[in-house]
Protein backbone atom coordinates (compact mmCIF):
# COMPACT_ATOMS: atom_id res chain seq x y z
CA UNK A 1 0.00 0.00 0.00
CA UNK A 2 1.09 3.58 -0.54
CA UNK A 3 2.48 5.76 2.21
CA UNK A 4 -0.30 8.06 3.35
CA UNK A 5 1.91 10.41 5.34
CA UNK A 6 -0.85 12.85 6.21
CA UNK A 7 -2.35 10.23 8.49
CA UNK A 8 0.60 10.74 10.84
CA UNK A 9 -1.09 13.88 12.17
CA UNK A 10 -4.27 12.38 13.64
CA UNK A 11 -2.27 9.49 15.10
CA UNK A 12 0.16 11.85 16.83
CA UNK A 13 -2.74 13.94 18.15
CA UNK A 14 -4.48 10.84 19.52
CA UNK A 15 -1.29 9.60 21.20
CA UNK A 16 -0.81 12.97 22.86
CA UNK A 17 -4.44 13.03 23.99
CA UNK A 18 -4.04 9.69 25.71
CA UNK A 19 -0.56 10.23 27.15
CA UNK A 20 -1.17 13.89 28.15
CA UNK A 21 2.46 14.65 27.24
CA UNK A 22 5.18 12.72 25.50
CA UNK A 23 8.50 13.11 23.74
CA UNK A 24 9.37 12.18 20.17
CA UNK A 25 10.93 8.78 20.76
CA UNK A 26 8.03 7.67 22.96
CA UNK A 27 5.53 8.87 20.35
CA UNK A 28 7.45 6.97 17.66
CA UNK A 29 7.22 3.78 19.73
CA UNK A 30 3.44 4.20 20.04
CA UNK A 31 2.69 4.94 16.39
CA UNK A 32 2.38 1.31 15.28
CA UNK A 33 -0.33 0.74 17.91
CA UNK A 34 -2.48 3.53 16.46
CA UNK A 35 -1.40 3.56 12.80
CA UNK A 36 -4.10 4.04 10.19
CA UNK A 37 -2.02 2.46 7.43
CA UNK A 38 0.58 -0.27 7.18
CA UNK A 39 3.15 2.24 5.94
CA UNK A 40 6.32 2.76 7.94
CA UNK A 41 6.50 6.17 9.59
CA UNK A 42 9.96 7.65 9.29
CA UNK A 43 11.37 9.62 12.21
CA UNK A 44 11.89 12.69 10.05
CA UNK A 45 8.22 12.69 9.07
CA UNK A 46 7.19 12.38 12.71
CA UNK A 47 9.34 15.31 13.83
CA UNK A 48 8.25 17.39 10.84
CA UNK A 49 4.64 16.70 11.80
CA UNK A 50 5.29 17.66 15.43
CA UNK A 51 6.90 20.96 14.35
CA UNK A 52 3.97 21.72 12.03
CA UNK A 53 1.43 20.90 14.74
CA UNK A 54 3.28 23.19 17.12
CA UNK A 55 3.54 25.99 14.54
CA UNK A 56 -0.24 25.74 14.03
CA UNK A 57 -0.92 25.86 17.77
CA UNK A 58 -2.20 22.30 18.11
CA UNK A 59 0.63 21.13 20.37
CA UNK A 60 2.97 22.92 22.74
CA UNK A 61 6.42 21.76 23.73
CA UNK A 62 8.71 22.23 26.69
CA UNK A 63 12.26 21.08 27.29
CA UNK A 64 12.80 18.45 29.98
CA UNK A 65 16.39 18.60 31.20
CA UNK A 66 15.91 16.03 33.96
CA UNK A 67 17.87 12.80 34.16
CA UNK A 68 19.66 11.93 30.91
CA UNK A 69 19.85 14.06 27.81
CA UNK A 70 17.40 16.94 27.44
CA UNK A 71 14.32 16.09 25.44
CA UNK A 72 11.36 18.02 24.14
CA UNK A 73 7.99 17.03 25.60
CA UNK A 74 4.87 17.68 23.56
CA UNK A 75 1.32 18.18 24.84
CA UNK A 76 -1.99 18.76 23.11
CA UNK A 77 -3.40 22.30 23.36
CA UNK A 78 -7.08 23.19 23.59
CA UNK A 79 -7.16 23.86 19.84
CA UNK A 80 -5.33 20.54 19.36
CA UNK A 81 -8.26 18.73 21.00
CA UNK A 82 -10.64 20.48 18.58
CA UNK A 83 -8.37 19.65 15.65
CA UNK A 84 -8.35 15.97 16.68
CA UNK A 85 -12.18 15.94 16.74
CA UNK A 86 -12.15 17.51 13.26
CA UNK A 87 -9.82 14.73 12.12
CA UNK A 88 -12.17 12.13 13.62
CA UNK A 89 -15.08 13.60 11.65
CA UNK A 90 -13.04 13.65 8.44
CA UNK A 91 -11.82 10.08 8.93
CA UNK A 92 -15.37 8.92 9.63
CA UNK A 93 -16.55 10.46 6.35
CA UNK A 94 -13.54 9.10 4.48
CA UNK A 95 -14.07 5.64 5.96
CA UNK A 96 -17.68 5.56 4.80
CA UNK A 97 -16.63 6.69 1.32
CA UNK A 98 -13.96 3.98 1.18
CA UNK A 99 -16.46 1.29 2.21
CA UNK A 100 -18.84 2.45 -0.53
CA UNK A 101 -16.01 2.52 -3.07
CA UNK A 102 -14.93 -1.01 -2.17
CA UNK A 103 -18.53 -2.30 -2.27
CA UNK A 104 -19.19 -0.77 -5.69
CA UNK A 105 -15.86 -2.02 -7.02
CA UNK A 106 -16.60 -5.58 -5.93
CA UNK A 107 -20.14 -5.42 -7.31
CA UNK A 108 -19.42 -3.78 -10.65
CA UNK A 109 -19.95 -5.59 -13.94
CA UNK A 110 -17.04 -6.30 -16.25
CA UNK A 111 -17.95 -3.17 -18.22
CA UNK A 112 -17.22 -1.07 -15.11
CA UNK A 113 -20.83 -0.09 -14.45
CA UNK A 114 -22.14 -0.57 -10.98
CA UNK A 115 -24.96 -3.07 -10.56
CA UNK A 116 -26.55 -0.63 -8.10
CA UNK A 117 -26.83 2.40 -10.38
C-alpha positions in Angstrom: 0.0 0.0 0.0 1.1 3.6 -0.5 2.5 5.8 2.2 -0.3 8.1 3.3 1.9 10.4 5.3 -0.9 12.8 6.2 -2.3 10.2 8.5 0.6 10.7 10.8 -1.1 13.9 12.2 -4.3 12.4 13.6 -2.3 9.5 15.1 0.2 11.9 16.8 -2.7 13.9 18.1 -4.5 10.8 19.5 -1.3 9.6 21.2 -0.8 13.0 22.9 -4.4 13.0 24.0 -4.0 9.7 25.7 -0.6 10.2 27.2 -1.2 13.9 28.2 2.5 14.7 27.2 5.2 12.7 25.5 8.5 13.1 23.7 9.4 12.2 20.2 10.9 8.8 20.8 8.0 7.7 23.0 5.5 8.9 20.4 7.5 7.0 17.7 7.2 3.8 19.7 3.4 4.2 20.0 2.7 4.9 16.4 2.4 1.3 15.3 -0.3 0.7 17.9 -2.5 3.5 16.5 -1.4 3.6 12.8 -4.1 4.0 10.2 -2.0 2.5 7.4 0.6 -0.3 7.2 3.2 2.2 5.9 6.3 2.8 7.9 6.5 6.2 9.6 10.0 7.6 9.3 11.4 9.6 12.2 11.9 12.7 10.1 8.2 12.7 9.1 7.2 12.4 12.7 9.3 15.3 13.8 8.3 17.4 10.8 4.6 16.7 11.8 5.3 17.7 15.4 6.9 21.0 14.4 4.0 21.7 12.0 1.4 20.9 14.7 3.3 23.2 17.1 3.5 26.0 14.5 -0.2 25.7 14.0 -0.9 25.9 17.8 -2.2 22.3 18.1 0.6 21.1 20.4 3.0 22.9 22.7 6.4 21.8 23.7 8.7 22.2 26.7 12.3 21.1 27.3 12.8 18.4 30.0 16.4 18.6 31.2 15.9 16.0 34.0 17.9 12.8 34.2 19.7 11.9 30.9 19.9 14.1 27.8 17.4 16.9 27.4 14.3 16.1 25.4 11.4 18.0 24.1 8.0 17.0 25.6 4.9 17.7 23.6 1.3 18.2 24.8 -2.0 18.8 23.1 -3.4 22.3 23.4 -7.1 23.2 23.6 -7.2 23.9 19.8 -5.3 20.5 19.4 -8.3 18.7 21.0 -10.6 20.5 18.6 -8.4 19.6 15.6 -8.3 16.0 16.7 -12.2 15.9 16.7 -12.1 17.5 13.3 -9.8 14.7 12.1 -12.2 12.1 13.6 -15.1 13.6 11.7 -13.0 13.7 8.4 -11.8 10.1 8.9 -15.4 8.9 9.6 -16.5 10.5 6.4 -13.5 9.1 4.5 -14.1 5.6 6.0 -17.7 5.6 4.8 -16.6 6.7 1.3 -14.0 4.0 1.2 -16.5 1.3 2.2 -18.8 2.5 -0.5 -16.0 2.5 -3.1 -14.9 -1.0 -2.2 -18.5 -2.3 -2.3 -19.2 -0.8 -5.7 -15.9 -2.0 -7.0 -16.6 -5.6 -5.9 -20.1 -5.4 -7.3 -19.4 -3.8 -10.7 -20.0 -5.6 -13.9 -17.0 -6.3 -16.2 -18.0 -3.2 -18.2 -17.2 -1.1 -15.1 -20.8 -0.1 -14.5 -22.1 -0.6 -11.0 -25.0 -3.1 -10.6 -26.5 -0.6 -8.1 -26.8 2.4 -10.4 
